[in-house]
Amino acid sequence: MKTRTSAALYSRARRILPGGVNSPVRAFRSVGGIPRFLVRGRGAHVWDADGNRYVDFVGSWGPLILGHSHPMVVRAIARAAANGSTFGAPTAAETELAEEIRLSMPSMEKLRLVSSGTEAVMSAVRVARGFTKRDLVAKFEGGYHGHADGFLSKGGSGLATLGIPASAGVPKAVAALTLTAQYNSLKSVEALFRKRGRKIAAVVVEPVAGNMGVVPPEPSFLPGLRRLCNRWGALLIFDEVITGFRVAIGGAQALFGVRPDLTTLGKIVGGGLPLAAYGGRADVMALVAPDGPVYQAGTLSGNPCAVAAGLATIRLLRKQGLYRDLAQRMRRFGDALGEAARSAKVPLVINAVGSMATAFFQGGPVTDWASAARSDTKRYAKFFHAMLDRGVMLAPSQFEAAFISTAHFDRILDDVARAARMAMRSN
């Protein structure tokens, strides 16, 4: 497979961009080789600068649930851009999008649009601290909630990929405000509350972990967090930046029947453009300026092009049976990987929830960060490149998710299954 143009572009980029990229995992450090510089995407496929075509299971890390360049989303963006790309003033479409979100997620009684998942979580935590008048926040080992200072201890996503346990540049006093528990372990959360409970403002959790690879919650875990937060007077924050509109139209909170106090959204909610949101109980959100004393602002918040993309996407997702079909396609993909691994006698465990999944190169089970970390990252890297050479693009990290879109038709998945069988044999 040709990579000459991507290699030249990467060399040029490294002279001016740290690592040659604008987000660390894109640099292929954990899998090796040359990052592919992409130039076009349509449906389930992307093309790189050398003209190679790939079936895309990254989907811009989750937003593209309808595939690349969906005609109705593209038209919505074009119409919005023709009327003005940004105003820094209210538009009616912002309210329409907020109403669509609340219709899907009734727990978000009031919400605020922002520009990134990091900004959404950072703002939600600030509101939680303002409401409870407490300083500490609990998160989970391997959970990633953006790159705000307080969340970079024992985080997932790029930190896990690059083997960085915590980020330099974070003051110890700030890091000390974040407590860490074990995902899927209520006992570890109970221990935190027994020790510091009257100082904990909130528990922040990915209801389906997606940044240590996909790890579903055990049946008692999310209801247990809800009970603990109620008992100790802390707020429960669901980080649904990945799972929002991905695992169900109402997100993981609808899928598992647990109502958080605050929710953060990103990725799909912007239809592939930079847009995110945070919101929840009306009495909590009443503290947000200008109604209350918790300040948060953003020049591009509610950007009209991003709002248009989000509206078009969410309305298309309301089609009956869509999520059932997406889950069926992901099972088909997972079954193909599992069969290929068994045939090649390669240890593999696949965790999937709806249209997101991770194939861990180990015997499993994978229920938390400690068990995910036992995966064979070298074997994953070899498989990643074997698939890439056969025209299938997976995440360049063992600890990320694969995403299915409505454009991943059966005939495409059949081709991917054949590629997987060959790739596993070479592993």
RACORNOR-V131553 format. One record per run of one state. SS is the DSSP state (H for helix, E for strand, C for the rest). FROM is the first residue (numbers start at 0). LEN is the number of residues. Records with the same first field share a line. If there is no record, write none. Layout:
# RACORNOR-V131553
SS: FROM-LEN  FROM-LEN
This chain:
# RACORNOR-V131553
C: 0-3  14-3  20-3  27-10  43-1  48-4  56-2  62-5  68-2  83-8  104-5  114-2  132-3  140-8  151-6  162-9  175-2  181-4  205-3  209-5  215-5  232-2  240-3  244-3  248-2  256-5  265-1  270-5  280-1  285-2  288-5  294-9  317-4  343-5  353-2  360-8  372-4  389-2  393-8  403-6  425-2
H: 3-11  17-3  23-4  58-4  70-13  91-13  116-16  148-3  157-5  171-4  185-14  220-12  250-6  266-4  281-4  303-14  321-22  368-4  376-13  409-16
E: 37-6  44-4  52-4  67-1  109-5  135-5  177-4  199-6  208-1  214-1  234-6  243-1  247-1  261-4  275-5  287-1  293-1  348-5  355-5  391-2  401-2
